[in-house]
Amino acid sequence: MPSPFVWFDNLGEDRLATTRFLRNAFGWVPNDIGPMTFLTAEGQEKPFAATSETLNGIEGWVPYLEVDDLNEAVENAKKHGAEVIAENLKGPAGDASFIRDPGGAPLALWKRAQELKSSQ
């Protein structure tokens, strides 16, 4: 079964130090695009993660779960006890909302940009 997670952010206070660590320790290839640095596994064509600065108190690895309807997914998560941290953030590949589950762990709910759906 494929993973339900489609992306990962590593959020922290020192993006450059984190990026250097991940490059040196694991060989991940960085590509700085401004507010974040994409990470690609050596030998792969597409990135699988990014490093960025902290977001509203979130630090560490944040998995992204792809959803069909972002607003509906956020409402459903809230109904089941999630706290909304940030909503409808626009990114290069789609829109995301960050939540914290009832146990305190962060999770990003992500809707793929329409123009990327046709290129799958």
LUMROVO-621319 format. One record per residue: residue in one letter; x, y, z of N, C-alpha, C, O in turn. Coordinates in pm, 1 decimal. Example, Ala and Ser with C-alpha at 12.3 -4.5 7.8 and 13.67 -1.06 7.14 Angstrom:
<rs>
+------+----------+----------+----------+----------+----------+----------+----------+----------+----------+----------+----------+----------+
: code :     n.px :     n.py :     n.pz :    ca.px :    ca.py :    ca.pz :     c.px :     c.py :     c.pz :     o.px :     o.py :     o.pz :
+------+----------+----------+----------+----------+----------+----------+----------+----------+----------+----------+----------+----------+
:    A :   1319.0 :   -569.0 :    780.0 :   1230.0 :   -450.0 :    780.0 :   1320.0 :   -330.0 :    780.0 :   1423.6 :   -331.9 :    846.5 :
:    S :   1285.0 :   -225.0 :    708.0 :   1367.0 :   -106.0 :    714.0 :   1290.0 :      3.0 :    787.0 :   1340.9 :    113.8 :    803.9 :
+------+----------+----------+----------+----------+----------+----------+----------+----------+----------+----------+----------+----------+
</rs>
This chain:
<rs>
+------+----------+----------+----------+----------+----------+----------+----------+----------+----------+----------+----------+----------+
: code :     n.px :     n.py :     n.pz :    ca.px :    ca.py :    ca.pz :     c.px :     c.py :     c.pz :     o.px :     o.py :     o.pz :
+------+----------+----------+----------+----------+----------+----------+----------+----------+----------+----------+----------+----------+
:    M :     85.6 :   -117.9 :      0.0 :      0.0 :      0.0 :      0.0 :     90.2 :    124.1 :      0.0 :    181.4 :    134.1 :     82.1 :
:    P :     65.6 :    217.1 :    -90.1 :    146.5 :    339.8 :    -90.5 :    117.7 :    425.7 :     32.1 :      9.7 :    419.1 :     90.8 :
:    S :    215.4 :    505.1 :     68.7 :    200.5 :    593.8 :    184.1 :     94.2 :    699.2 :    156.2 :     86.6 :    751.0 :     44.7 :
:    P :     11.2 :    732.2 :    256.7 :    -85.0 :    840.7 :    236.8 :    -16.1 :    977.7 :    239.9 :    -77.1 :   1078.0 :    203.0 :
:    F :    110.0 :    982.7 :    283.4 :    181.8 :   1108.9 :    289.4 :    250.3 :   1136.5 :    156.3 :    316.8 :   1049.2 :    100.5 :
:    V :    233.8 :   1258.7 :    105.7 :    284.4 :   1293.1 :    -26.7 :    399.5 :   1393.4 :    -23.2 :    459.9 :   1420.9 :   -126.9 :
:    W :    430.9 :   1448.1 :     93.8 :    534.6 :   1549.9 :    105.3 :    570.1 :   1564.4 :    251.7 :    492.8 :   1526.1 :    339.5 :
:    F :    687.9 :   1620.2 :    277.6 :    730.7 :   1646.7 :    414.7 :    800.5 :   1781.6 :    420.5 :    883.0 :   1813.0 :    334.7 :
:    D :    767.9 :   1861.3 :    521.2 :    841.3 :   1984.4 :    550.8 :    920.8 :   1961.0 :    678.1 :    873.6 :   1894.7 :    770.4 :
:    N :   1041.2 :   2015.5 :    682.6 :   1118.2 :   2019.8 :    805.5 :   1126.2 :   2166.1 :    844.9 :   1199.0 :   2243.6 :    782.9 :
:    L :   1052.0 :   2203.9 :    947.2 :   1044.0 :   2343.1 :    990.5 :   1134.5 :   2364.2 :   1111.3 :   1131.6 :   2285.8 :   1206.2 :
:    G :   1214.2 :   2469.6 :   1107.5 :   1304.0 :   2495.5 :   1218.2 :   1355.0 :   2637.7 :   1220.1 :   1327.1 :   2716.5 :   1129.7 :
:    E :   1430.5 :   2670.2 :   1324.2 :   1480.5 :   2805.7 :   1343.1 :   1598.9 :   2838.1 :   1253.2 :   1625.8 :   2955.5 :   1227.7 :
:    D :   1670.7 :   2736.3 :   1204.3 :   1788.8 :   2760.4 :   1121.0 :   1783.4 :   2670.5 :    997.9 :   1843.8 :   2563.4 :    994.4 :
:    R :   1709.5 :   2716.8 :    897.2 :   1689.1 :   2638.0 :    775.2 :   1821.3 :   2599.8 :    710.4 :   1837.0 :   2486.0 :    666.2 :
:    L :   1917.1 :   2692.3 :    703.8 :   2044.1 :   2663.9 :    638.2 :   2120.6 :   2552.3 :    708.9 :   2176.7 :   2464.4 :    643.6 :
:    A :   2122.9 :   2555.5 :    842.0 :   2191.7 :   2450.4 :    917.4 :   2123.1 :   2315.1 :    897.2 :   2190.2 :   2213.2 :    880.9 :
:    T :   1991.9 :   2314.3 :    898.3 :   1917.4 :   2190.0 :    876.4 :   1943.7 :   2136.2 :    736.5 :   1967.3 :   2016.7 :    718.8 :
:    T :   1939.6 :   2224.2 :    637.2 :   1962.5 :   2182.4 :    498.9 :   2103.1 :   2124.9 :    482.9 :   2120.7 :   2021.0 :    419.2 :
:    R :   2201.9 :   2190.9 :    539.7 :   2340.5 :   2141.0 :    533.3 :   2351.1 :   2002.7 :    597.5 :   2414.1 :   1912.1 :    542.9 :
:    F :   2288.6 :   1988.1 :    714.1 :   2290.5 :   1858.9 :    783.2 :   2231.1 :   1749.1 :    695.9 :   2291.8 :   1643.1 :    680.4 :
:    L :   2113.6 :   1772.8 :    638.7 :   2046.0 :   1670.6 :    558.1 :   2126.8 :   1637.2 :    431.8 :   2130.6 :   1522.0 :    388.5 :
:    R :   2190.4 :   1737.7 :    374.3 :   2276.0 :   1714.6 :    256.2 :   2396.6 :   1629.3 :    296.0 :   2426.2 :   1529.1 :    230.9 :
:    N :   2465.9 :   1669.0 :    402.4 :   2588.7 :   1600.5 :    441.3 :   2563.3 :   1461.6 :    499.0 :   2638.8 :   1368.5 :    471.4 :
:    A :   2458.4 :   1447.0 :    578.3 :   2431.3 :   1319.0 :    644.6 :   2365.0 :   1216.8 :    553.3 :   2391.3 :   1097.1 :    565.0 :
:    F :   2278.9 :   1262.8 :    462.2 :   2199.6 :   1169.6 :    381.9 :   2216.5 :   1185.2 :    231.3 :   2160.9 :   1106.6 :    154.6 :
:    G :   2292.0 :   1285.1 :    188.4 :   2315.4 :   1304.0 :     45.2 :   2199.5 :   1365.8 :    -29.6 :   2196.0 :   1361.1 :   -152.6 :
:    W :   2104.1 :   1424.0 :     42.1 :   1990.1 :   1485.5 :    -24.7 :   2035.5 :   1614.0 :    -93.0 :   2110.8 :   1692.6 :    -35.5 :
:    V :   1989.6 :   1634.3 :   -214.5 :   2032.5 :   1747.5 :   -295.5 :   1939.2 :   1865.9 :   -270.9 :   1819.1 :   1856.1 :   -296.0 :
:    P :   1994.1 :   1979.2 :   -221.5 :   1910.6 :   2095.9 :   -193.9 :   1892.5 :   2184.9 :   -317.5 :   1981.1 :   2195.2 :   -402.4 :
:    N :   1775.6 :   2248.6 :   -324.8 :   1746.4 :   2347.4 :   -428.4 :   1671.6 :   2462.1 :   -360.5 :   1551.9 :   2451.8 :   -333.7 :
:    D :   1742.1 :   2569.8 :   -333.4 :   1683.9 :   2683.9 :   -262.7 :   1592.8 :   2761.3 :   -357.3 :   1636.9 :   2807.1 :   -462.7 :
:    I :   1465.4 :   2775.9 :   -320.0 :   1370.7 :   2848.9 :   -404.9 :   1319.0 :   2975.3 :   -336.2 :   1213.2 :   3026.8 :   -372.6 :
:    G :   1391.9 :   3024.7 :   -238.9 :   1350.2 :   3146.8 :   -169.1 :   1308.4 :   3117.1 :    -27.8 :   1393.7 :   3101.7 :     59.6 :
:    P :   1177.1 :   3108.3 :     -2.1 :   1132.2 :   3086.7 :    135.7 :   1151.0 :   2943.2 :    185.5 :   1130.0 :   2914.9 :    303.4 :
:    M :   1190.3 :   2853.7 :     96.2 :   1212.0 :   2714.6 :    135.2 :   1319.6 :   2654.2 :     45.9 :   1354.2 :   2709.1 :    -58.7 :
:    T :   1371.0 :   2540.8 :     89.4 :   1469.2 :   2466.7 :     11.0 :   1412.7 :   2328.3 :    -16.7 :   1386.2 :   2252.1 :     76.3 :
:    F :   1394.2 :   2295.5 :   -143.5 :   1347.4 :   2162.5 :   -180.3 :   1461.0 :   2062.5 :   -162.9 :   1577.9 :   2096.5 :   -181.6 :
:    L :   1426.5 :   1939.7 :   -127.3 :   1523.1 :   1832.1 :   -108.4 :   1488.3 :   1716.7 :   -201.1 :   1374.0 :   1671.2 :   -206.1 :
:    T :   1588.2 :   1670.6 :   -273.8 :   1570.6 :   1558.9 :   -366.1 :   1668.9 :   1449.5 :   -327.7 :   1786.5 :   1476.8 :   -304.0 :
:    A :   1621.4 :   1326.5 :   -321.6 :   1710.7 :   1214.1 :   -292.9 :   1804.4 :   1196.1 :   -412.1 :   1764.1 :   1210.9 :   -527.5 :
:    E :   1928.7 :   1164.2 :   -382.0 :   2027.4 :   1146.0 :   -487.7 :   1978.1 :   1042.3 :   -588.6 :   1933.0 :    934.3 :   -550.5 :
:    G :   1987.0 :   1075.8 :   -716.6 :   1942.9 :    986.1 :   -822.2 :   1796.5 :   1001.3 :   -859.2 :   1751.1 :    939.3 :   -955.4 :
:    Q :   1721.6 :   1082.0 :   -785.5 :   1580.0 :   1104.6 :   -814.0 :   1563.1 :   1235.3 :   -891.6 :   1650.0 :   1322.4 :   -886.7 :
:    E :   1452.0 :   1248.6 :   -962.5 :   1427.8 :   1370.3 :  -1040.1 :   1346.9 :   1474.4 :   -964.3 :   1366.7 :   1594.3 :   -983.5 :
:    K :   1256.2 :   1429.9 :   -878.8 :   1164.3 :   1522.4 :   -812.6 :   1192.1 :   1528.9 :   -662.7 :   1229.8 :   1428.9 :   -601.5 :
:    P :   1173.2 :   1648.1 :   -603.6 :   1191.2 :   1659.3 :   -458.4 :   1079.3 :   1588.2 :   -383.1 :    970.0 :   1567.1 :   -435.6 :
:    F :   1109.3 :   1552.4 :   -259.8 :   1011.0 :   1484.6 :   -174.5 :    984.8 :   1561.2 :    -45.3 :    894.0 :   1527.0 :     30.5 :
:    A :   1065.4 :   1665.9 :    -20.2 :   1053.8 :   1738.4 :    106.1 :   1113.7 :   1877.6 :     89.8 :   1173.9 :   1910.3 :    -12.5 :
:    A :   1095.2 :   1958.9 :    194.6 :   1153.4 :   2093.2 :    195.0 :   1190.9 :   2131.3 :    337.1 :   1131.1 :   2084.2 :    433.9 :
:    T :   1291.4 :   2217.7 :    347.5 :   1322.6 :   2280.7 :    475.1 :   1272.1 :   2423.7 :    469.2 :   1274.9 :   2487.7 :    364.1 :
:    S :   1226.2 :   2472.8 :    582.7 :   1171.3 :   2608.6 :    589.6 :   1179.4 :   2655.6 :    734.7 :   1213.0 :   2579.0 :    825.0 :
:    E :   1147.7 :   2783.5 :    754.6 :   1146.0 :   2840.0 :    890.1 :   1023.2 :   2789.6 :    966.0 :    930.1 :   2736.3 :    905.6 :
:    T :   1023.0 :   2806.2 :   1097.1 :    909.8 :   2763.7 :   1178.7 :    781.3 :   2833.3 :   1132.4 :    786.0 :   2941.2 :   1073.3 :
:    L :    668.6 :   2771.3 :   1159.7 :    538.6 :   2825.5 :   1121.2 :    447.4 :   2822.8 :   1242.2 :    407.3 :   2715.9 :   1288.2 :
:    N :    414.8 :   2939.9 :   1293.6 :    321.1 :   2950.5 :   1406.0 :    348.9 :   2849.7 :   1517.9 :    257.8 :   2784.8 :   1569.4 :
:    G :    475.6 :   2838.6 :   1553.5 :    513.2 :   2750.2 :   1663.6 :    539.3 :   2606.2 :   1626.1 :    574.3 :   2526.2 :   1712.9 :
:    I :    523.6 :   2570.3 :   1500.7 :    549.6 :   2432.7 :   1457.7 :    698.0 :   2419.6 :   1424.2 :    753.4 :   2500.0 :   1349.2 :
:    E :    761.3 :   2316.8 :   1481.0 :    898.5 :   2282.6 :   1447.6 :    907.3 :   2132.8 :   1425.9 :    831.0 :   2056.3 :   1485.1 :
:    G :    999.7 :   2090.9 :   1341.6 :   1021.4 :   1949.1 :   1316.4 :    960.4 :   1906.3 :   1183.8 :    920.6 :   1989.1 :   1101.9 :
:    W :    954.2 :   1777.0 :   1165.1 :    899.4 :   1721.7 :   1040.6 :    747.1 :   1728.5 :   1040.9 :    682.4 :   1692.0 :   1139.1 :
:    V :    691.2 :   1775.3 :    930.6 :    546.0 :   1782.8 :    914.3 :    508.4 :   1705.9 :    787.5 :    547.5 :   1745.6 :    677.7 :
:    P :    432.9 :   1596.3 :    801.3 :    387.8 :   1523.2 :    683.7 :    267.8 :   1592.6 :    618.1 :    187.4 :   1657.0 :    685.5 :
:    Y :    257.2 :   1578.2 :    486.3 :    145.5 :   1632.9 :    409.8 :     56.3 :   1518.5 :    364.0 :    104.0 :   1418.4 :    310.6 :
:    L :    -72.6 :   1534.5 :    385.5 :   -173.3 :   1438.5 :    343.0 :   -254.5 :   1503.5 :    231.9 :   -314.6 :   1608.8 :    253.4 :
:    E :   -257.6 :   1442.5 :    113.1 :   -333.7 :   1500.4 :      1.5 :   -483.3 :   1477.3 :     21.3 :   -527.1 :   1367.8 :     56.5 :
:    V :   -560.2 :   1583.3 :     -2.2 :   -706.0 :   1577.0 :     11.0 :   -770.8 :   1631.2 :   -115.8 :   -710.4 :   1710.2 :   -188.4 :
:    D :   -894.3 :   1588.3 :   -141.9 :   -967.5 :   1637.5 :   -258.7 :  -1029.4 :   1774.2 :   -233.9 :  -1033.7 :   1857.7 :   -324.3 :
:    D :  -1077.1 :   1797.7 :   -113.0 :  -1144.0 :   1922.9 :    -78.6 :  -1080.9 :   1974.6 :     51.0 :  -1105.0 :   1919.4 :    158.4 :
:    L :  -1001.0 :   2079.7 :     40.9 :   -925.8 :   2128.7 :    155.9 :  -1017.2 :   2179.4 :    266.6 :   -997.6 :   2144.6 :    383.1 :
:    N :  -1115.8 :   2260.5 :    232.8 :  -1205.7 :   2314.1 :    335.3 :  -1281.7 :   2203.6 :    408.1 :  -1297.0 :   2207.4 :    530.2 :
:    E :  -1328.6 :   2106.1 :    332.4 :  -1401.9 :   1993.9 :    392.9 :  -1309.6 :   1913.1 :    484.8 :  -1350.7 :   1872.0 :    593.3 :
:    A :  -1186.0 :   1890.5 :    442.1 :  -1091.3 :   1814.1 :    523.5 :  -1058.9 :   1887.5 :    653.5 :  -1048.4 :   1824.8 :    758.9 :
:    V :  -1042.8 :   2019.6 :    646.7 :  -1015.1 :   2098.7 :    766.8 :  -1133.7 :   2091.6 :    862.2 :  -1116.0 :   2070.3 :    982.1 :
:    E :  -1254.2 :   2109.5 :    809.4 :  -1374.3 :   2103.5 :    893.6 :  -1389.6 :   1966.8 :    959.1 :  -1425.4 :   1957.2 :   1076.5 :
:    N :  -1362.5 :   1861.8 :    883.4 :  -1372.6 :   1726.8 :    938.4 :  -1267.8 :   1704.9 :   1048.2 :  -1297.5 :   1644.7 :   1151.4 :
:    A :  -1146.5 :   1753.5 :   1025.9 :  -1041.6 :   1741.3 :   1127.0 :  -1080.9 :   1816.8 :   1254.3 :  -1061.8 :   1766.4 :   1365.0 :
:    K :  -1135.6 :   1937.3 :   1238.5 :  -1180.2 :   2016.3 :   1354.6 :  -1289.8 :   1942.4 :   1430.4 :  -1290.4 :   1940.0 :   1553.5 :
:    K :  -1381.2 :   1883.1 :   1357.5 :  -1492.1 :   1808.9 :   1418.3 :  -1440.6 :   1694.9 :   1505.7 :  -1505.8 :   1654.7 :   1602.0 :
:    H :  -1322.8 :   1643.6 :   1470.7 :  -1265.0 :   1531.5 :   1544.8 :  -1153.6 :   1574.6 :   1639.8 :  -1073.7 :   1492.4 :   1684.6 :
:    G :  -1148.9 :   1704.7 :   1670.1 :  -1060.4 :   1751.8 :   1775.6 :   -931.8 :   1820.2 :   1733.0 :   -850.3 :   1854.7 :   1818.6 :
:    A :   -910.5 :   1841.2 :   1603.2 :   -788.4 :   1907.9 :   1557.6 :   -795.7 :   2057.9 :   1584.1 :   -903.3 :   2117.6 :   1585.0 :
:    E :   -679.4 :   2116.4 :   1605.3 :   -665.1 :   2261.9 :   1617.0 :   -608.0 :   2313.1 :   1484.5 :   -510.3 :   2257.9 :   1434.0 :
:    V :   -667.2 :   2416.1 :   1429.2 :   -616.5 :   2474.7 :   1305.2 :   -504.9 :   2572.7 :   1339.4 :   -522.3 :   2661.6 :   1422.8 :
:    I :   -391.4 :   2555.8 :   1274.8 :   -275.2 :   2640.4 :   1298.7 :   -263.8 :   2748.5 :   1191.3 :   -237.4 :   2864.8 :   1221.9 :
:    A :   -284.0 :   2709.5 :   1065.8 :   -279.2 :   2804.3 :    952.7 :   -365.6 :   2747.1 :    842.0 :   -362.0 :   2626.9 :    815.7 :
:    E :   -443.6 :   2833.0 :    776.7 :   -536.6 :   2785.3 :    674.2 :   -508.4 :   2845.0 :    538.2 :   -465.7 :   2959.8 :    525.7 :
:    N :   -533.6 :   2763.5 :    435.7 :   -531.7 :   2805.0 :    294.9 :   -405.0 :   2880.5 :    255.3 :   -411.5 :   2987.8 :    195.4 :
:    L :   -290.4 :   2823.3 :    289.3 :   -163.2 :   2881.2 :    248.5 :   -135.7 :   2842.3 :    103.1 :   -147.7 :   2725.5 :     66.1 :
:    K :    -99.6 :   2938.4 :     23.0 :    -73.3 :   2914.6 :   -119.0 :     71.5 :   2871.5 :   -137.3 :    162.4 :   2936.5 :    -85.7 :
:    G :     93.6 :   2764.1 :   -209.3 :    228.2 :   2715.9 :   -236.1 :    246.7 :   2688.8 :   -383.9 :    151.7 :   2700.3 :   -461.4 :
:    P :    368.4 :   2652.8 :   -424.2 :    396.0 :   2632.0 :   -566.1 :    322.5 :   2512.7 :   -626.6 :    305.0 :   2506.3 :   -748.3 :
:    A :    279.6 :   2419.2 :   -543.8 :    213.8 :   2300.0 :   -596.8 :     69.8 :   2284.8 :   -551.8 :      4.3 :   2186.5 :   -586.5 :
:    G :     19.0 :   2381.4 :   -474.4 :   -118.5 :   2372.7 :   -427.0 :   -137.8 :   2449.9 :   -298.1 :    -50.5 :   2525.8 :   -255.9 :
:    D :   -252.7 :   2430.0 :   -236.0 :   -288.2 :   2500.7 :   -112.2 :   -281.8 :   2402.9 :      4.8 :   -310.5 :   2284.1 :     -9.7 :
:    A :   -243.3 :   2455.8 :    121.5 :   -231.2 :   2370.0 :    240.3 :   -286.4 :   2440.8 :    362.4 :   -283.2 :   2563.4 :    373.2 :
:    S :   -336.6 :   2360.3 :    453.1 :   -373.9 :   2406.5 :    586.6 :   -300.6 :   2318.9 :    685.7 :   -291.5 :   2197.4 :    668.2 :
:    F :   -248.3 :   2381.4 :    790.3 :   -174.6 :   2308.6 :    893.5 :   -264.6 :   2293.1 :   1014.7 :   -328.6 :   2388.3 :   1059.3 :
:    I :   -268.2 :   2171.6 :   1067.0 :   -347.5 :   2141.9 :   1185.3 :   -258.2 :   2073.3 :   1288.6 :   -147.7 :   2028.8 :   1257.8 :
:    R :   -308.5 :   2065.9 :   1410.9 :   -243.1 :   1988.9 :   1517.0 :   -348.0 :   1888.5 :   1564.7 :   -459.2 :   1926.4 :   1601.6 :
:    D :   -311.8 :   1761.3 :   1563.7 :   -407.8 :   1659.6 :   1606.6 :   -428.1 :   1666.5 :   1758.2 :   -351.8 :   1734.5 :   1826.8 :
:    P :   -528.8 :   1597.8 :   1811.4 :   -555.7 :   1606.5 :   1955.3 :   -437.7 :   1564.7 :   2043.6 :   -431.1 :   1602.9 :   2160.5 :
:    G :   -345.0 :   1486.8 :   1988.0 :   -227.2 :   1446.6 :   2063.6 :   -112.6 :   1546.1 :   2055.1 :    -10.1 :   1529.1 :   2121.2 :
:    G :   -129.7 :   1651.5 :   1972.6 :    -29.6 :   1756.6 :   1963.1 :     59.4 :   1751.6 :   1840.3 :    141.4 :   1841.3 :   1821.0 :
:    A :     45.9 :   1649.7 :   1757.0 :    131.8 :   1637.1 :   1639.4 :     79.2 :   1721.5 :   1523.2 :    -41.6 :   1725.6 :   1499.5 :
:    P :    169.3 :   1789.1 :   1450.3 :    126.4 :   1868.2 :   1335.6 :    105.7 :   1780.4 :   1211.8 :    166.6 :   1674.4 :   1197.4 :
:    L :     19.1 :   1827.4 :   1124.5 :    -10.8 :   1760.9 :    998.4 :    -56.1 :   1868.0 :    900.4 :   -129.6 :   1959.5 :    937.4 :
:    A :    -12.5 :   1856.8 :    776.3 :    -57.3 :   1949.7 :    673.0 :   -157.7 :   1877.6 :    583.1 :   -131.8 :   1766.9 :    535.8 :
:    L :   -270.4 :   1940.5 :    560.6 :   -370.4 :   1891.7 :    465.7 :   -346.1 :   1971.0 :    337.4 :   -340.4 :   2093.9 :    340.9 :
:    W :   -331.7 :   1901.5 :    224.0 :   -286.7 :   1966.0 :    101.0 :   -375.0 :   1929.3 :    -17.0 :   -407.0 :   1812.3 :    -38.3 :
:    K :   -414.3 :   2031.6 :    -93.9 :   -488.9 :   2011.3 :   -218.5 :   -398.5 :   2048.6 :   -334.2 :   -352.1 :   2162.2 :   -344.4 :
:    R :   -374.2 :   1953.1 :   -420.3 :   -288.1 :   1971.2 :   -537.2 :   -344.4 :   2079.5 :   -629.2 :   -465.4 :   2087.1 :   -650.2 :
:    A :   -256.9 :   2162.0 :   -683.1 :   -297.7 :   2265.7 :   -777.3 :   -359.1 :   2200.5 :   -901.0 :   -311.2 :   2096.4 :   -946.1 :
:    Q :   -462.9 :   2259.8 :   -955.4 :   -535.4 :   2203.5 :  -1068.9 :   -442.0 :   2173.7 :  -1186.8 :   -454.7 :   2069.3 :  -1250.8 :
:    E :   -348.1 :   2265.0 :  -1215.8 :   -259.0 :   2245.1 :  -1330.2 :   -165.2 :   2125.4 :  -1311.1 :   -113.5 :   2071.5 :  -1409.0 :
:    L :   -142.8 :   2083.6 :  -1186.4 :    -59.1 :   1966.8 :  -1161.3 :   -136.3 :   1836.8 :  -1171.0 :    -76.8 :   1730.8 :  -1190.6 :
:    K :   -268.7 :   1843.1 :  -1157.4 :   -349.4 :   1720.5 :  -1165.6 :   -342.0 :   1659.4 :  -1303.3 :   -341.7 :   1537.0 :  -1316.9 :
:    S :   -336.1 :   1741.5 :  -1404.9 :   -332.9 :   1688.9 :  -1542.0 :   -197.8 :   1630.9 :  -1578.2 :   -187.6 :   1557.5 :  -1676.6 :
:    S :    -91.7 :   1661.8 :  -1500.8 :     40.9 :   1611.6 :  -1533.1 :     78.5 :   1489.0 :  -1451.2 :    193.6 :   1445.5 :  -1455.6 :
:    Q :    -15.9 :   1432.5 :  -1376.5 :     13.1 :   1313.0 :  -1294.6 :     34.8 :   1192.9 :  -1382.6 :     60.2 :   1083.4 :  -1332.4 :
+------+----------+----------+----------+----------+----------+----------+----------+----------+----------+----------+----------+----------+
</rs>
